[in-house]
Amino acid sequence: MEIGKYNTLVMVQKEEFGVYLSETMSGDKEKVLLPKKWVPGDMEIGDPVSVFVYKDSQDRPVATTMKPALTLSEMAKLKVTDVTKIGAFLDWGLEKDLFLPFREQTFRVKKNDEVPVALYLDKSERLCATMKLYPYLSLRTPYSVGDEVEGYLYEVSPNFGAFVAVDDKYSALIPKREVPSEGLQPGMRIKARVSRIHEDGKMDLDLRKKAYLQMEEDSDRLLSLIRENGGKLSVHDKSSPEQIRSVTGMSKNEFKRAVGRLYKQRRIRLLEDGIAEETV
């Protein structure tokens, strides 16, 4: 009998408050209670039934014919019903809400948030939810390099980058070098492009569009920044990458491509200490 999964058990004992189920009729296996309200009306001793086994509020194994949104090691997007001093509680389709400990949250959730989580057993064999999805994501990606994908950003690591659950199912990473200095937060839904698929099936993602589209977008953004700054920006191709990033939010290469495009279009002029909008 497995906690957190569906089990096909047989009825071995009948009581006023429900029936007891076991793996066999011999009585040498553990028994679990199926409360009366979930007992099929025509069920008799020896009849099999498929039930989900979990623990009740007093940590006793109990069976139900209700269908939870996820089983052990599976993922699902669940709604936060309450946040308390010990953690959050999620609606997963059973009478007893699912506990999401603070330590398993990648960011602090609020009531009515909908968050993808996985189901695991804690040290006391109680079913709990976790937002740390990496071990539960599939490596069998159906995508190819260049495909546009959408996913849930569930964790940002200063060492590795931003972890994304594509389609709330597949493992993906925005590498550290591709993560913008600001703007990405856990809980966001993002659109990105598959830039690499590793041998183990994990995907690398790039937030930038295909080069020609990204260059056009960067050029428009740079021109808007120039106009917002009174027609001039005090950065140029000899400025440091850090200074360019601070002023424009772009990498140095992105900045230089955008400047080159705007200069060829005669929309800006190059100054000794920066760039300015061209005036006709």
C-alpha distance (Angstrom), angle and dihedral (degrees) to the residues before:
residue distance angle dihedral
M1 . . .
E2 3.80 . .
I3 3.80 125.2 .
G4 3.80 111.9 -134.2
K5 3.79 95.8 22.4
Y6 3.78 140.4 83.7
N7 3.79 112.9 -92.9
T8 3.79 128.3 -170.1
L9 3.81 104.1 -138.3
V10 3.80 136.1 166.8
M11 3.77 129.2 -126.4
V12 3.83 110.0 -108.3
Q13 3.82 103.1 163.2
K14 3.80 136.9 24.5
E15 3.81 125.5 -150.6
E16 3.82 135.2 169.3
F17 3.80 90.9 -105.0
G18 3.81 96.2 47.3
V19 3.79 142.4 -63.0
Y20 3.78 134.5 -69.4
L21 3.78 119.0 -126.7
S22 3.78 131.1 -161.0
E23 3.78 139.3 172.7
T24 3.81 92.0 -108.3
M25 3.80 138.9 16.3
S26 3.79 92.0 -119.9
G27 3.79 93.7 86.0
D28 3.81 93.2 -133.0
K29 3.82 92.5 110.2
E30 3.79 130.5 75.7
K31 3.80 115.3 -81.8
V32 3.78 126.5 -141.3
L33 3.80 130.0 -165.2
L34 3.79 121.9 -116.5
P35 3.84 103.5 -164.7
K36 3.80 116.8 -125.4
K37 3.81 95.4 -109.2
W38 3.83 90.3 62.2
V39 3.83 97.4 44.5
P40 3.84 113.1 110.0
G41 3.81 107.9 -117.1
D42 3.80 96.1 -122.4
M43 3.82 97.3 44.1
E44 3.82 117.4 133.6
I45 3.82 136.0 -176.9
G46 3.81 109.2 -70.0
D47 3.81 95.2 22.9
P48 3.82 116.2 132.4
V49 3.80 122.8 -129.6
S50 3.81 134.0 179.8
V51 3.81 110.7 -126.9
F52 3.79 139.0 168.4
V53 3.81 112.2 -124.3
Y54 3.81 121.7 -149.4
K55 3.81 137.9 138.5
D56 3.78 124.8 -87.1
S57 3.83 126.8 -136.2
Q58 3.82 89.1 -78.5
D59 3.81 92.9 51.1
R60 3.80 93.8 -108.2
P61 3.83 118.7 140.2
V62 3.79 109.9 -107.9
A63 3.82 134.0 173.8
T64 3.78 130.3 -136.6
T65 3.78 136.7 -178.8
M66 3.82 88.9 -147.2
K67 3.80 114.9 110.8
P68 3.82 115.8 -122.7
A69 3.79 120.1 -150.1
L70 3.81 91.4 -114.7
T71 3.79 141.5 9.3
L72 3.82 131.3 -144.1
S73 3.85 112.9 -44.2
E74 3.81 92.0 2.5
M75 3.80 126.1 118.6
A76 3.79 132.1 -132.4
K77 3.80 138.9 159.1
L78 3.81 108.7 -109.0
K79 3.79 134.6 -175.9
V80 3.81 120.9 -118.9
T81 3.81 108.7 -122.5
D82 3.80 98.3 178.7
V83 3.80 143.5 -1.9
T84 3.82 118.8 -148.4
K85 3.79 138.5 171.8
I86 3.81 91.1 -85.1
G87 3.79 100.4 42.8
A88 3.79 143.3 -68.9
F89 3.79 132.8 -56.7
L90 3.80 125.3 -140.3
D91 3.79 134.2 -157.3
W92 3.81 107.0 -121.1
G93 3.79 100.0 161.0
L94 3.81 99.8 -89.6
E95 3.81 129.8 101.7
K96 3.80 92.1 -110.7
D97 3.82 111.7 61.7
L98 3.80 118.9 -127.2
F99 3.82 117.0 -105.2
L100 3.82 119.3 -126.5
P101 3.85 108.2 -169.6
F102 3.80 119.1 -145.1
R103 3.81 89.8 -118.9
E104 3.81 90.0 59.9
Q105 3.81 94.1 52.6
T106 3.80 118.3 98.5
F107 3.81 87.5 -161.8
R108 3.80 132.5 5.9
V109 3.79 109.3 -85.1
K110 3.80 125.7 -147.9
K111 3.79 132.3 -146.2
N112 3.83 111.9 -77.1
D113 3.83 93.0 19.5
E114 3.81 113.9 136.6
V115 3.80 112.1 -141.2
P116 3.81 134.2 172.8
V117 3.80 110.2 -119.3
A118 3.78 139.2 169.2
L119 3.80 126.5 -134.3
Y120 3.80 120.3 -121.1
L121 3.81 140.6 162.3
D122 3.80 117.2 -113.0
K123 3.81 124.5 -146.1
S124 3.82 90.3 -82.3
E125 3.83 90.9 51.9
R126 3.79 91.0 -110.0
L127 3.77 117.4 144.3
C128 3.80 113.0 -114.1
A129 3.79 137.9 166.7
T130 3.80 127.7 -118.5
M131 3.78 131.6 -165.5
K132 3.82 90.1 -160.2
L133 3.77 93.1 98.7
Y134 3.81 103.6 168.5
P135 3.85 97.4 101.2
Y136 3.81 92.0 47.6
L137 3.80 101.0 50.4
S138 3.78 122.7 105.1
L139 3.80 121.6 -112.8
R140 3.81 93.0 -161.1
T141 3.77 96.3 95.3
P142 3.82 118.0 -175.5
Y143 3.82 90.7 -157.8
S144 3.81 133.3 96.3
V145 3.79 133.5 -150.7
G146 3.80 109.4 -73.9
D147 3.81 95.8 27.4
E148 3.79 118.2 132.5
V149 3.82 111.9 -124.9
E150 3.79 138.7 178.2
G151 3.77 127.0 -144.9
Y152 3.76 151.3 153.5
L153 3.79 117.3 -94.0
Y154 3.80 103.9 -140.4
E155 3.80 104.8 167.9
V156 3.82 139.8 15.4
S157 3.80 115.7 -154.3
P158 3.82 122.3 -166.7
N159 3.82 88.4 -148.8
F160 3.81 102.9 44.7
G161 3.79 111.1 16.3
A162 3.80 134.1 -116.0
F163 3.81 119.8 -23.7
V164 3.79 116.5 -143.7
A165 3.80 133.0 -171.0
V166 3.81 102.0 -146.8
D167 3.82 109.6 -147.1
D168 3.83 83.3 -4.9
K169 3.80 85.2 -78.3
Y170 3.83 117.1 66.6
S171 3.81 129.1 70.2
A172 3.81 116.4 -113.3
L173 3.79 139.8 158.0
I174 3.78 134.7 -159.5
P175 3.83 98.1 -147.4
K176 3.78 117.3 -123.1
R177 3.81 92.8 -109.8
E178 3.83 90.2 57.2
V179 3.81 97.2 47.5
P180 3.82 111.9 105.5
S181 3.79 116.1 -123.5
E182 3.80 90.6 -112.6
G183 3.78 140.6 4.2
L184 3.82 101.9 62.1
Q185 3.79 115.0 104.9
P186 3.83 132.0 167.2
G187 3.78 110.4 -98.5
M188 3.80 95.0 40.7
R189 3.77 123.1 125.1
I190 3.79 110.4 -136.7
K191 3.78 140.1 -173.9
A192 3.79 117.6 -141.0
R193 3.80 144.5 155.1
V194 3.81 124.9 -108.4
S195 3.81 105.7 -115.1
R196 3.80 99.9 172.5
I197 3.80 140.9 4.6
H198 3.80 114.6 -152.6
E199 3.80 124.0 -142.0
D200 3.82 90.2 -103.7
G201 3.82 91.0 55.0
K202 3.81 99.8 -104.6
M203 3.79 114.9 137.6
D204 3.79 130.1 -136.0
L205 3.79 114.1 -148.1
D206 3.79 132.9 -154.2
L207 3.80 120.3 -156.7
R208 3.78 90.6 -156.6
K209 3.77 120.3 93.0
K210 3.79 123.3 -125.5
A211 3.79 109.9 -56.2
Y212 3.81 99.8 -99.8
L213 3.81 92.8 46.0
Q214 3.79 92.7 44.8
M215 3.80 92.2 49.4
E216 3.80 91.0 53.3
E217 3.79 91.7 48.1
D218 3.82 92.5 47.1
S219 3.81 91.3 48.5
D220 3.80 92.2 52.7
R221 3.80 91.0 46.8
L222 3.80 92.7 48.8
L223 3.80 92.3 50.3
S224 3.81 89.9 50.2
L225 3.82 89.9 52.1
I226 3.80 90.8 50.9
R227 3.80 91.0 51.9
E228 3.81 92.8 45.8
N229 3.81 88.2 53.1
G230 3.80 95.1 54.7
G231 3.79 96.8 -88.9
K232 3.81 98.8 -55.1
L233 3.82 141.8 75.9
S234 3.81 122.6 -161.6
V235 3.80 95.8 -137.9
H236 3.81 130.0 90.7
D237 3.79 140.1 166.3
K238 3.82 91.8 -73.6
S239 3.81 92.9 54.4
S240 3.80 117.6 107.5
P241 3.82 119.4 -96.0
E242 3.81 89.0 -117.0
Q243 3.80 92.7 53.9
I244 3.81 92.4 47.0
R245 3.79 91.1 48.6
S246 3.80 91.1 48.7
V247 3.81 94.0 51.2
T248 3.81 102.2 35.6
G249 3.82 107.2 16.9
M250 3.83 88.7 -125.8
S251 3.75 133.0 114.5
K252 3.80 115.7 -110.5
N253 3.82 91.7 -105.4
E254 3.81 92.3 49.9
F255 3.81 89.7 48.4
K256 3.81 93.6 49.7
R257 3.83 91.9 48.9
A258 3.80 91.5 49.6
V259 3.82 91.9 47.1
G260 3.81 90.5 49.2
R261 3.79 91.8 51.2
L262 3.81 94.1 48.0
Y263 3.81 92.2 45.2
K264 3.81 92.3 52.1
Q265 3.79 88.6 49.7
R266 3.83 87.7 51.2
R267 3.79 91.2 -124.4
I268 3.81 95.2 124.1
R269 3.80 138.0 29.3
L270 3.76 127.4 -143.5
L271 3.80 119.0 -118.7
E272 3.79 131.0 -170.2
D273 3.81 90.6 -111.7
G274 3.80 101.5 30.1
I275 3.81 146.0 -41.0
A276 3.80 131.2 -64.5
E277 3.78 137.4 -169.8
E278 3.75 112.8 -95.1
T279 3.78 113.3 -115.3
V280 3.75 120.5 -152.4
